[in-house]
Amino acid sequence: MTHTFTPGRRSLAKGVLAGAAATLLGAVPAAPASASAARAAAPVLRLPAPTGPYPVGATTLHLVDPSRNDPWEPRIGVRELMVTVLRPAVPGRGYPRAPQLTPGAAALFTDIGPRIHPPLPAAGVDWAATLTHARVGAPPLPGRRPVLLYSPGGGDARTMGSSLAVDLASHGWTVLTVDHPGDASEVEFPDERPGRKRIRDTALYGPPDAATFRTMIDTRVADLRFVLDALGLDRVGVYGHSAGGTAAAQAFHEDRRIAAAVDLEGYLDQMDGELLPVARQGTDRPLLLVGTDGFRDARLDRSWGALLAHAGPVARRQLDDTAHWVFTDYAALVPQLQAAGLMTASGRAAMMGRADPRVTVPAVRDLIRSFFTCHLRR
């Protein structure tokens, strides 16, 4: 089952984080035999194993904020979020590995993925076959754990940040990956409600205009802060990719419950050139900016340079021979798609660069983990 609650049900929230076992969403009816046969011929994509000493358990939360309406679909009447909680678990057998995508979400992503990321193949991939290295229902280890929040890139769902999040959890962190429904490719809820289906697709296709980008970032910042409110969290770390990196940095600026943040190649301005407050005013808390040589441009340099010009604990790092989605699960999945003949070399280079994932995946993991180990004491 999936746990659903509102801010008024704080005791349930604490109980969930303390150790209630839950499955990841509901079961999906079996596909017809012909569809099953087609999937059997598709390559099974694999995510890299975590490197920490702890097994990882997974729980799903459905959070409802009655104080806000959904900016992309006002008929819903509230703002809903889906969150996966990943944390160190008690060793043991019998707990299945959580899928990266459920069959229903995978079916929708098969259509939406290539529209958001054109290099992805339109057919030939069984996206439901990929498993994470987190175990559904595995009981958490006793004790308090430092908490990290993850905000994915615009157009991406939280599921495409699974590998890094599970690795962090295997090293002792509690990691909350947060979906932002409406701009995420697809988000699966426990059930339907007026204004949306159970599996909600994105309202955005193609690059956003300036007004849409502003709404996206404002909504994501409010989403992250609501998670802190709903779960009673304090002194956490936040990291995010692309628009998620932008939101992470700005939420970090607005909310002192966030002690440290990592922006993985998110601009620190609006599309009209107006700098975000975090870039204009600087920060007195640790913030790491991580980019790639394949995505770097004048806008990124200008907005990041404005922040770096202030005195404060801000650092910038760059991964060479890489591109924008090297910070996501695509870093491992795209080379497998190319090896299977489902993507071109140019498509791979456009998404994650030409560097070997055996180099890039550990580099990203080590960079994020070492930053939070240094600046967010456990």
ChimeraX attribute file (.defattr): number of C-alpha atoms within 10 A of each C-alpha:
attribute: neighborCount
match mode: 1-to-1
recipient: residues
	/A:1	15
	/A:2	20
	/A:3	21
	/A:4	18
	/A:5	18
	/A:6	17
	/A:7	20
	/A:8	10
	/A:9	12
	/A:10	15
	/A:11	12
	/A:12	17
	/A:13	21
	/A:14	15
	/A:15	11
	/A:16	18
	/A:17	18
	/A:18	16
	/A:19	18
	/A:20	16
	/A:21	20
	/A:22	19
	/A:23	19
	/A:24	22
	/A:25	18
	/A:26	13
	/A:27	11
	/A:28	9
	/A:29	8
	/A:30	9
	/A:31	11
	/A:32	8
	/A:33	9
	/A:34	9
	/A:35	10
	/A:36	12
	/A:37	11
	/A:38	12
	/A:39	18
	/A:40	13
	/A:41	11
	/A:42	15
	/A:43	17
	/A:44	18
	/A:45	19
	/A:46	16
	/A:47	19
	/A:48	19
	/A:49	14
	/A:50	23
	/A:51	15
	/A:52	15
	/A:53	12
	/A:54	20
	/A:55	25
	/A:56	34
	/A:57	32
	/A:58	29
	/A:59	30
	/A:60	26
	/A:61	25
	/A:62	18
	/A:63	22
	/A:64	19
	/A:65	21
	/A:66	13
	/A:67	9
	/A:68	15
	/A:69	15
	/A:70	18
	/A:71	16
	/A:72	18
	/A:73	15
	/A:74	12
	/A:75	13
	/A:76	15
	/A:77	17
	/A:78	16
	/A:79	22
	/A:80	21
	/A:81	22
	/A:82	24
	/A:83	23
	/A:84	23
	/A:85	24
	/A:86	30
	/A:87	35
	/A:88	28
	/A:89	23
	/A:90	15
	/A:91	14
	/A:92	10
	/A:93	8
	/A:94	9
	/A:95	15
	/A:96	15
	/A:97	18
	/A:98	20
	/A:99	20
	/A:100	25
	/A:101	24
	/A:102	20
	/A:103	19
	/A:104	17
	/A:105	20
	/A:106	20
	/A:107	15
	/A:108	17
	/A:109	22
	/A:110	19
	/A:111	14
	/A:112	20
	/A:113	19
	/A:114	14
	/A:115	17
	/A:116	19
	/A:117	15
	/A:118	13
	/A:119	20
	/A:120	23
	/A:121	20
	/A:122	15
	/A:123	11
	/A:124	16
	/A:125	23
	/A:126	21
	/A:127	23
	/A:128	20
	/A:129	20
	/A:130	21
	/A:131	20
	/A:132	22
	/A:133	25
	/A:134	31
	/A:135	26
	/A:136	22
	/A:137	24
	/A:138	28
	/A:139	23
	/A:140	23
	/A:141	19
	/A:142	11
	/A:143	6
	/A:144	12
	/A:145	16
	/A:146	20
	/A:147	23
	/A:148	25
	/A:149	24
	/A:150	28
	/A:151	30
	/A:152	29
	/A:153	29
	/A:154	26
	/A:155	26
	/A:156	27
	/A:157	24
	/A:158	25
	/A:159	22
	/A:160	20
	/A:161	23
	/A:162	24
	/A:163	25
	/A:164	26
	/A:165	28
	/A:166	30
	/A:167	29
	/A:168	27
	/A:169	31
	/A:170	26
	/A:171	19
	/A:172	22
	/A:173	25
	/A:174	26
	/A:175	29
	/A:176	26
	/A:177	27
	/A:178	26
	/A:179	29
	/A:180	29
	/A:181	28
	/A:182	20
	/A:183	23
	/A:184	20
	/A:185	27
	/A:186	29
	/A:187	27
	/A:188	22
	/A:189	23
	/A:190	18
	/A:191	12
	/A:192	12
	/A:193	12
	/A:194	8
	/A:195	12
	/A:196	14
	/A:197	13
	/A:198	14
	/A:199	15
	/A:200	20
	/A:201	21
	/A:202	20
	/A:203	14
	/A:204	16
	/A:205	12
	/A:206	9
	/A:207	11
	/A:208	14
	/A:209	10
	/A:210	13
	/A:211	11
	/A:212	15
	/A:213	17
	/A:214	16
	/A:215	14
	/A:216	21
	/A:217	21
	/A:218	15
	/A:219	20
	/A:220	27
	/A:221	22
	/A:222	15
	/A:223	24
	/A:224	24
	/A:225	19
	/A:226	18
	/A:227	20
	/A:228	19
	/A:229	15
	/A:230	19
	/A:231	21
	/A:232	13
	/A:233	15
	/A:234	15
	/A:235	15
	/A:236	22
	/A:237	24
	/A:238	28
	/A:239	26
	/A:240	26
	/A:241	29
	/A:242	23
	/A:243	25
	/A:244	32
	/A:245	29
	/A:246	30
	/A:247	31
	/A:248	34
	/A:249	32
	/A:250	23
	/A:251	24
	/A:252	28
	/A:253	24
	/A:254	15
	/A:255	14
	/A:256	13
	/A:257	16
	/A:258	25
	/A:259	21
	/A:260	27
	/A:261	32
	/A:262	30
	/A:263	27
	/A:264	32
	/A:265	27
	/A:266	26
	/A:267	26
	/A:268	30
	/A:269	23
	/A:270	17
	/A:271	16
	/A:272	11
	/A:273	12
	/A:274	12
	/A:275	19
	/A:276	19
	/A:277	16
	/A:278	21
	/A:279	24
	/A:280	17
	/A:281	15
	/A:282	19
	/A:283	20
	/A:284	14
	/A:285	16
	/A:286	20
	/A:287	29
	/A:288	21
	/A:289	21
	/A:290	21
	/A:291	25
	/A:292	22
	/A:293	14
	/A:294	19
	/A:295	16
	/A:296	14
	/A:297	10
	/A:298	8
	/A:299	15
	/A:300	17
	/A:301	14
	/A:302	17
	/A:303	22
	/A:304	23
	/A:305	14
	/A:306	19
	/A:307	25
	/A:308	20
	/A:309	13
	/A:310	15
	/A:311	11
	/A:312	14
	/A:313	14
	/A:314	20
	/A:315	14
	/A:316	14
	/A:317	12
	/A:318	15
	/A:319	16
	/A:320	14
	/A:321	15
	/A:322	25
	/A:323	24
	/A:324	25
	/A:325	23
	/A:326	24
	/A:327	30
	/A:328	25
	/A:329	21
	/A:330	22
	/A:331	27
	/A:332	22
	/A:333	20
	/A:334	27
	/A:335	25
	/A:336	18
	/A:337	21
	/A:338	17
	/A:339	11
	/A:340	15
	/A:341	12
	/A:342	19
	/A:343	17
	/A:344	18
	/A:345	15
	/A:346	12
	/A:347	19
	/A:348	24
	/A:349	19
	/A:350	19
	/A:351	22
	/A:352	29
	/A:353	27
	/A:354	18
	/A:355	19
	/A:356	14
	/A:357	20
	/A:358	11
	/A:359	9
	/A:360	22
	/A:361	20
	/A:362	15
	/A:363	14
	/A:364	17
	/A:365	18
	/A:366	14
	/A:367	14
	/A:368	18
	/A:369	16
	/A:370	11
	/A:371	16
	/A:372	26
	/A:373	13
	/A:374	11
	/A:375	15
	/A:376	19
	/A:377	10
	/A:378	12
